Amino acid sequence: MRSSRFMQMLLAVTMLLSACGESHRPPATRSEAATAMPADAELAQIYDSSCKLCHANPAAGAPLTGDQGAWAPRVQQGADTLLDHAINGYNGMPPMGLCVQCSQEQFLALIAFMSAQSIPQ
């Protein structure tokens, strides 16, 4: 009986401690995604004209700007895969993400902004 109670308490403490230190940000809301803008003026212009249409509209099916949970599995694929998808298109994303003049560095900066995460190289 004592052993069973001890195991229950140990399990409860373990579950509580396993959540410590995790900093999950709640998913971005549509209004947060719609008003988000990169600090860099050039990137802000590109985001506004090329990315925002899909990444601030939940109906588009694209991960919302600022929704770290939706972006996490994509970011984990790494810079090469993210660039390939941005340049060549992927699922519903058009090739070049509607930004035919964007450089690879700009794509990565925009993805880092939208995902609110650094992009592993």
C-alpha positions in Angstrom: 0.0 0.0 0.0 2.8 2.4 0.9 4.7 1.6 -2.2 1.7 2.2 -4.4 1.1 5.6 -2.7 4.8 6.5 -3.1 4.7 5.6 -6.8 1.6 7.8 -7.3 3.3 10.7 -5.7 6.5 10.2 -7.6 4.5 10.0 -10.9 2.7 13.3 -10.0 5.9 15.1 -9.1 7.6 13.8 -12.3 4.7 15.0 -14.4 4.8 18.4 -12.8 8.5 18.8 -13.1 8.5 17.7 -16.8 6.4 20.8 -17.6 8.9 23.1 -15.9 11.0 25.2 -18.2 8.8 24.7 -21.3 7.9 28.0 -22.8 5.1 27.2 -25.2 3.7 30.3 -26.7 0.0 30.1 -27.5 -0.8 30.0 -31.3 -1.0 33.4 -32.9 -4.4 34.7 -33.4 -5.6 36.0 -36.8 -5.4 39.6 -35.6 -1.8 39.1 -34.3 -0.8 37.5 -37.6 -2.5 40.3 -39.5 -0.7 43.1 -37.6 2.7 41.5 -37.3 5.4 43.1 -39.4 9.2 42.6 -39.6 11.3 45.5 -38.1 13.4 45.8 -41.2 11.6 48.1 -43.7 12.6 46.1 -46.7 11.5 42.8 -45.2 8.3 44.4 -44.0 7.5 45.5 -47.6 8.2 42.0 -48.9 6.2 40.4 -46.2 3.2 42.7 -46.8 3.2 42.2 -50.5 4.2 38.5 -50.7 3.7 36.6 -47.5 0.9 38.2 -45.5 -1.9 37.2 -47.8 -1.5 33.5 -46.8 0.4 33.6 -43.5 -2.2 36.0 -41.8 -5.2 34.2 -43.1 -6.2 30.9 -41.4 -8.4 29.9 -44.4 -5.3 29.8 -46.6 -4.0 26.7 -44.8 -0.5 28.2 -44.3 1.1 28.4 -40.9 0.1 31.7 -39.3 2.8 34.3 -38.6 3.8 33.9 -35.0 2.3 30.4 -34.5 5.5 28.6 -33.2 3.7 25.3 -32.9 2.6 25.2 -36.5 6.1 26.3 -37.7 8.2 24.1 -35.4 8.0 20.9 -37.5 8.8 23.0 -40.6 11.8 24.8 -39.0 13.1 21.4 -37.7 13.6 20.4 -41.3 16.3 22.9 -41.6 17.3 25.8 -43.9 17.8 23.7 -47.0 14.3 22.2 -47.0 12.7 25.5 -46.1 14.5 27.2 -49.0 13.6 24.4 -51.3 9.9 24.8 -50.4 10.0 28.6 -50.6 11.8 28.6 -54.0 10.1 25.7 -55.7 6.7 25.8 -53.9 5.2 23.2 -51.7 1.7 22.0 -51.3 -0.4 25.2 -51.7 2.6 27.6 -51.5 3.4 29.0 -54.9 7.0 28.9 -56.2 9.1 31.8 -54.9 6.2 32.5 -52.4 5.1 35.3 -54.7 8.5 37.0 -54.3 10.4 36.5 -57.5 13.1 39.0 -56.5 13.8 37.6 -53.0 17.2 36.2 -52.2 17.8 33.1 -50.1 18.8 35.3 -47.2 15.6 37.3 -47.4 13.6 34.0 -47.6 15.3 32.8 -44.4 14.8 36.1 -42.7 11.1 36.1 -43.6 10.7 32.5 -42.4 12.5 33.3 -39.1 10.2 36.3 -38.6 7.0 34.3 -39.5 8.0 31.3 -37.4 9.3 33.4 -34.5 12.2 31.0 -34.4 15.8 30.9 -35.5 16.4 28.8 -38.6 19.1 26.1 -38.2 21.6 26.3 -41.0 
